[in-house]
Amino acid sequence: MSVLVADIGGTSVKLWHTAHEEHRRFDSGKELSPEEFVRTALELAGDWEYETIALGLPCRVSNGRPVEDPQNLGPGWVGFNYGAAFGKQVRIMNDAALQALGSYDGGRMLFLGMGTAVGSAFVAERVIMSLDLGRVVVGKASVVELLGDKGFEKLTAKKAQEVVHTVVPMLRNAMMADYVVLGGGSVSKIEQLPDGTRRGNNRTVVEGGRRLFEELPDPAARGGADWIVL
């Protein structure tokens, strides 16, 4: 199945395709509406052929539909008819959950996405759960203030290393995870990761999009042939 995968973040949208290595991107932000997103995505992906579309949205998603507007995007995402706008079948997942779905290698996995916010998801035995660990407070700061782009950019290389080696093992232990996958551009700034942690790859969202259609045939029913989504 050929899938167009849109990873929608607070500062940019990345478009991927299951049959292409390259990706394409455009700016997002507080002014991005779903109408503008669809228009720009169709334009940028106009020469790609695809059967279906997987969307990763940075907000709570229930039964395959967003239940709140993403904090760092414009309004109107709840109730928007994505299938009609694209003219194709569309399935939607929380963006961190979609990355986690593509990153999962078995066991108990915690995914943390270090971006505009800190997306998080937990996977165990092919059950995937979206989390909001960015709100957890460590000392006097929240996880998003420590690991999100704005906070992370203020840290020296040494301090960034210390923060990651403090916060990530704490969250791993709290979730009793076998391993952690760290995603997001800021991960490249960390020379040595904590034990039991590996770097994610933006392209894992493509595998997540493929699995969303091929292994979760009915996400609106909270599960599929192989996965359960909570």
C-alpha positions as MATLAB code, in Angstrom:
seq = 'MSVLVADIGGTSVKLWHTAHEEHRRFDSGKELSPEEFVRTALELAGDWEYETIALGLPCRVSNGRPVEDPQNLGPGWVGFNYGAAFGKQVRIMNDAALQALGSYDGGRMLFLGMGTAVGSAFVAERVIMSLDLGRVVVGKASVVELLGDKGFEKLTAKKAQEVVHTVVPMLRNAMMADYVVLGGGSVSKIEQLPDGTRRGNNRTVVEGGRRLFEELPDPAARGGADWIVL';
ca = [
       0.000    0.000    0.000;
       1.374    3.444   -0.926;
       0.831    5.909    1.923;
       1.427    9.644    2.147;
       2.494   10.349    5.729;
       2.210   13.840    7.195;
       4.102   14.476   10.442;
       2.596   17.748   11.677;
       4.639   19.626   14.262;
       4.477   22.994   15.926;
       7.020   24.609   13.588;
       6.947   22.473   10.443;
       5.070   19.784    8.550;
       7.087   16.934    7.052;
       5.598   14.941    4.188;
       6.849   11.401    3.609;
       5.911    8.587    1.235;
       6.284    4.851    1.707;
       7.865    4.541   -1.756;
      10.245    7.535   -1.638;
      13.370    8.215    0.417;
      13.080   11.993    0.268;
      10.740   14.070    2.345;
       9.268   17.496    1.811;
       8.423   20.119    4.388;
       6.726   23.445    4.956;
       6.310   25.788    7.907;
       3.469   25.371   10.373;
       2.722   27.479   13.453;
      -0.161   29.320   15.084;
      -1.610   30.437   11.724;
      -1.809   26.973   10.148;
      -5.410   25.871    9.658;
      -6.428   22.418    8.438;
      -7.594   23.973    5.159;
      -4.181   25.562    4.585;
      -2.441   22.333    5.607;
      -4.410   20.285    3.055;
      -3.897   22.864    0.296;
      -0.125   23.032    0.819;
       0.273   19.269    1.279;
      -1.598   18.537   -1.967;
       0.561   21.056   -3.787;
       3.900   19.753   -2.455;
       2.994   16.103   -2.963;
       1.353   16.681   -6.338;
       3.779   14.450   -8.242;
       3.556   11.557   -5.758;
       1.013    8.792   -6.249;
      -0.541    7.428   -3.079;
      -3.624    5.482   -2.073;
      -4.122    6.665    1.487;
      -2.955    9.337    3.936;
      -1.698    8.962    7.517;
      -1.688   12.104    9.668;
       0.289   12.535   12.885;
      -1.277   15.413   14.845;
       0.295   16.971   17.977;
      -2.837   16.689   20.107;
      -5.116   14.161   21.765;
      -6.678   11.763   19.264;
      -9.511    9.412   20.203;
     -11.075    6.781   17.946;
      -9.047    8.103   15.037;
     -10.213   11.730   15.422;
      -8.634   14.793   17.052;
     -10.565   15.848   20.155;
      -8.753   19.170   20.660;
      -6.970   21.718   18.502;
      -3.183   21.327   18.589;
      -1.699   23.864   21.003;
       0.869   25.243   18.559;
      -1.340   25.345   15.433;
      -4.330   27.374   14.337;
      -7.973   26.511   15.124;
     -10.405   24.244   13.307;
      -8.738   20.823   13.489;
     -11.561   19.217   15.471;
     -14.453   18.159   13.265;
     -12.655   18.925   10.001;
     -13.438   16.392    7.239;
      -9.941   15.317    6.207;
     -11.122   12.535    3.915;
     -13.317   14.873    1.904;
     -10.582   17.522    1.737;
      -7.972   15.100    0.404;
     -10.394   12.996   -1.610;
      -8.796    9.846   -0.172;
      -8.961    7.672    2.904;
      -7.285    9.388    5.870;
      -6.331    7.944    9.248;
      -5.155   10.059   12.153;
      -2.974    9.354   15.175;
      -1.233   11.436   17.787;
       2.128   12.351   16.254;
       4.235   10.789   19.029;
       2.131    7.619   18.911;
       2.656    7.399   15.140;
       6.436    7.692   15.623;
       6.270    5.111   18.411;
       4.264    2.745   16.218;
       7.011    2.882   13.604;
       9.853    2.604   16.151;
       8.575   -0.375   18.126;
      10.765   -3.494   18.225;
       8.959   -5.501   20.892;
       8.885   -5.491   24.682;
       7.967   -2.361   26.650;
       9.017    0.826   24.841;
       8.766    4.474   25.852;
       8.969    7.039   23.046;
       9.900   10.677   23.712;
       9.866   13.241   20.915;
      11.992   16.320   21.697;
      10.409   19.055   19.589;
       8.311   22.193   20.091;
       6.647   20.146   22.811;
       7.739   16.782   24.194;
       5.518   14.143   22.632;
       5.347   10.813   24.394;
       3.848    7.373   23.904;
       4.199    3.940   25.475;
       4.011    0.605   23.667;
       3.805   -2.832   25.284;
       2.811   -6.104   23.646;
       1.329   -4.298   20.627;
      -0.816   -2.002   22.748;
       0.005    1.672   22.136;
      -0.915    4.488   24.500;
      -0.492    8.231   23.982;
       0.940   10.069   26.988;
       1.528   13.659   28.089;
       4.774   13.338   30.017;
       5.742   16.897   29.070;
       3.658   18.073   32.040;
       5.669   16.039   34.562;
       7.695   18.313   36.853;
      11.316   17.474   37.609;
      12.698   19.726   40.330;
      11.394   23.190   39.467;
      10.796   22.670   35.728;
       8.489   20.537   33.625;
       9.789   17.951   31.174;
       8.777   20.158   28.243;
      10.706   23.078   29.744;
      13.764   20.843   30.069;
      13.612   18.775   26.867;
      11.472   20.911   24.543;
      13.222   22.947   21.841;
      13.013   26.318   23.599;
      14.464   25.083   26.868;
      16.984   22.749   25.322;
      18.480   25.460   23.105;
      19.402   27.479   26.208;
      21.507   24.682   27.692;
      25.218   24.217   27.265;
      26.320   20.883   25.796;
      27.364   19.655   29.244;
      24.124   20.722   30.908;
      22.034   19.205   28.109;
      23.824   15.894   28.638;
      23.134   16.074   32.379;
      19.450   16.880   31.864;
      18.906   13.980   29.465;
      20.757   11.567   31.758;
      18.542   12.665   34.651;
      15.117   12.972   33.058;
      15.088   10.076   30.566;
      16.052    7.288   33.040;
      13.528    8.687   35.534;
      10.709    8.442   32.987;
      11.921    5.027   31.809;
      11.837    3.706   35.373;
       8.432    5.248   36.050;
       6.970    3.494   32.998;
       8.943    0.274   33.676;
      10.075    0.391   30.036;
      12.668   -1.989   28.619;
      14.051    0.771   26.418;
      13.495    4.369   25.331;
      13.487    5.819   21.829;
      14.334    9.527   21.653;
      13.096   11.417   18.596;
      13.343   15.019   17.468;
      16.103   17.213   16.126;
      17.611   18.023   19.529;
      18.672   14.393   20.020;
      21.589   14.967   17.649;
      23.101   17.315   20.252;
      23.477   14.506   22.792;
      26.785   12.712   22.327;
      26.129    9.831   24.708;
      22.640    8.589   25.473;
      21.586    6.969   28.755;
      21.664    3.181   29.013;
      18.679    1.528   27.390;
      18.081    4.506   25.097;
      18.482    4.801   21.339;
      18.047    7.583   18.838;
      14.912    7.648   16.759;
      14.789    8.443   13.089;
      12.267   10.784   11.509;
      11.657    8.179    8.848;
      10.188    5.762   11.399;
       6.999    7.790   11.022;
       6.753    6.250    7.526;
       6.744    2.766    9.047;
       4.156    4.022   11.516;
       1.967    5.203    8.646;
       2.301    1.855    6.897;
       1.429   -0.054   10.061;
      -1.505    2.261   10.733;
      -3.140    1.048    7.519;
      -1.846   -2.494    7.171;
      -1.950   -3.633   10.807;
      -4.686   -1.415   12.290;
      -7.542   -1.794    9.786;
     -10.122   -0.087   12.009;
      -8.603    2.493   14.407;
     -12.039    4.037   14.985;
     -12.915    0.774   16.768;
      -9.891    1.270   19.096;
      -7.915   -1.573   17.579;
      -7.179   -3.700   14.595;
      -5.852   -7.080   13.592;
      -2.589   -6.768   15.549;
      -2.669   -3.574   17.591;
      -4.812   -1.888   20.215;
      -4.703    1.917   20.444;
      -5.572    3.689   23.696;
];
